[in-house]
């Protein structure tokens, strides 16, 4: 079976993996919340996610954890991190129209130098009926789990413009802080030729699929330059009101 990864949601907080195996497509389940923030140094090491089975059949689920690595261009890779967490229960069969709460806890080192990002994967276990033939659609959802270091804070430097073409401007932002920054939580102003285009957080989120800027790292982004005349572009990033 192969899987296709896609980040959804304004904060890049939800991971949806969809695969096919050799039943007609079934209704997906629901998972909430899609983002969780833990502060291990303050003793906040655990939380609860809820899974709702909207189907008329049983839903077998297992829980896995992955460390989330974000590259400068926004692409993501995921490393096994099951040794850093425990889940209760780690596997469960949710009955038709049923609901199941999953409690999980971070058991790694609480003294983090910088904040870290993980994904709690709610994986549907494919079950093929006897004498089955057809296509089975399997839905695996992910909850973004952020471990916030003690006193952590994002420090976003002034964006550096890399290039501009007829439709967009490419730029880089460096986060010199110890916490995650989210471009989709900021107001972005683009200026050129005496004109200014201001994008609120919602507008930024519509254009940028993965707005995360990890601690001590540089991210690359691109935004449309509709409404700006030709010429050199400057960019400012400010706090949302």
Secondary structure, DSSP 8 states (H G I E B T S, - for coil): ---EEEEESTTS-EEEEEEEE--------EEE-SEEEEBGGGTB-EEEEEEE--SSS-EEEEEEEEEEEE-TTS-EEEEE-GGGEEEESSEEEE-TT-EEEEEEEE-S-S--SS-EEEEEEEEE-----TT--S-EEEEEEEEEEEE--TT----B---EEEEE-SSEEEEEEEE-SSS-EEGGGEEEEEEETTEEEEE-HHHHHHH-S--EE-TTEEEEEEEE-TT--SS--EEEEEE--
